[in-house]
Amino acid sequence: MSSSICDLSSDHVSFSVAQERLQEFFEKFVPTKREYCINPECVQETEGAMLYIWEAHSQSYEHIERQTALNITTMWVNGKPHWIRSHYCCECFKKYVLVGDNKNASQNYGNYCDGVQEVDVYFHNEPWPSTWYNCVTKEVHVLTELQQYMLECN
């Protein structure tokens, strides 16, 4: 697995510190027609996000497949778009490449009502709560303790 691109050895958590390592990851990418995430543990490791955030209001969803690989997409970090190429899915890329164990990165899960997963990642100088958008109430909520636990426990 890749390590996080965040510099965990210092207190400086600016995304600019991580850009060099992100560029390295980008340059090593070998384009393919990969359909699913390269992480063999993707199903287990993304289950928390899928069941407790994306499909929070669905009793019928069963998480049994790897998520779709990003391949070529736009990623939003600190409110700015970055073009990336990755064989990981959104959650695995965020977990293994972008955020890692950085407690000062907040994950802001967007509107899944239209079936498109949106996660904006922000880097802070101190811990900051992660959020999710409830498309039923049209409100943004801080992740509950259970949601936070389910994201971290996999």
N, C-alpha and C positions, 0 to 999 in steps of 0.2 A: 504494500500500500504506500501511497505517497505521503509525505509528511505535510503538515500545514505550511502554507506560505507565510503565515504570520510569524514575526520574530518573537518567540515566546521567551527568549533569554533576557529580554529587557522590558522596561515599563512602557516603551514607545510602541503604540499599537496603530499608528497611522497606516492606511492602506499603501501610501507611497513607499513605506519600508518594504512591503511585500511585493511591489510591482516587478522588481528584478527577478524574483523567484517565479512569479506568474509568467513572465516573459520566457523564462527557461522552460517551464512546463509547456507553454504555447509552441515554442520552437521544436520541442522533441515530439510533438504530436504527429502521428502518421495517419493521414486521412484514410478511412475505410467506409464501408457502407454498414458499419455496426448498428444494429437495430436496438439492442438492449445494453444496459450498463455493464461495464467490464468487471465490476466488483462481484465475485461469486457469492458474497453474503448480502447482496443488495436487498433481497426480499426481507430478510430478518432485520437488517439495519435501517430500512426505510419504513418499516411497519408502523413505528411510533408516529411519524409525521403523517403517514397516509391515513391511519385510523383515528388519530386524536386531533388532527388539524384539518387536513384536506377533506376527509369524509366524516367529519364530526357529527353530522346530522343524519347519516345513512346507516341503517341497521343491515342493509343487504350487501354491502361491499365486503369482498373477501380478498385479502392481499396475498396473491399466490404467484405473481410474476415479477421478474426484474423490471425496473422502470426503464423508460425509453432513454437511450443515450443522448447526450446533448449534441454530439458531433460538431456542428457550427451554430452558434447562437450568440445572443447579446446578454451579458450579465450586468446587473446593476449593483454597484458597490459605492457606498457613500453618496448615493444619489446621482452617480454618473455612469453612463453606459461603457462597457468594456466588451469588445468582441473576443470570444473565446472558442476554442476547439477542444473537445474532451470526449473520451469514451465513457466517462462516468455519467450517471443521471444527475439531475439537479441536486438531490439530497446528498448523494455520495460525493459529488464534487465539492459541495459546501463543507461537508464533514471532513474529507481527507485532504483537500487542497486549500480551500479558502479560510475556513474558521479554525478547524482543529480544536485544541483545548483552550483557545483564547476566550476567557470569560468576559472580556471587554467588547466582544462583537455581539451586536443584537441582530436577531433574525426577525424580519417583519413579513409575515405571510400574508399575501394579497388575496384578491377575490378569486375564488375557485368556482363561482357560480357558472361561469362559461366553460368550465372544464380545463382551463389553462392554469398551471401551477405558477405562481408568482412569489418569489422570495427576494426581498431587498435586504442586503446585509450592510450594516453600518459598524464602523470601528470607533470606539470611544476611548477616553482616557481613564474611565472607571467603569465598573459593571453597569449595564443599562438593560432594562427589561425588554424581552422579545415580545412581539405582538402577533395577533391574527385578526383577519377581517371576517366578521360574521355576516354572510350575505343574506341571512334571514332578517336580522335586525338592522343591517347597514351600518354597524358600529365596529370600531376597532377596540379590541380587548387585549389586555396584558395576558400572556400565557398563564394558565392556571398552574399550580404546583404539579398536578398530574401530567399536564401537557409537557411541561419543562422536563419532568422526570422521564417521560416516554421518549423524548428527543435524545436525552443523554444516556439512557440505559442500554441502548442497542450498540 
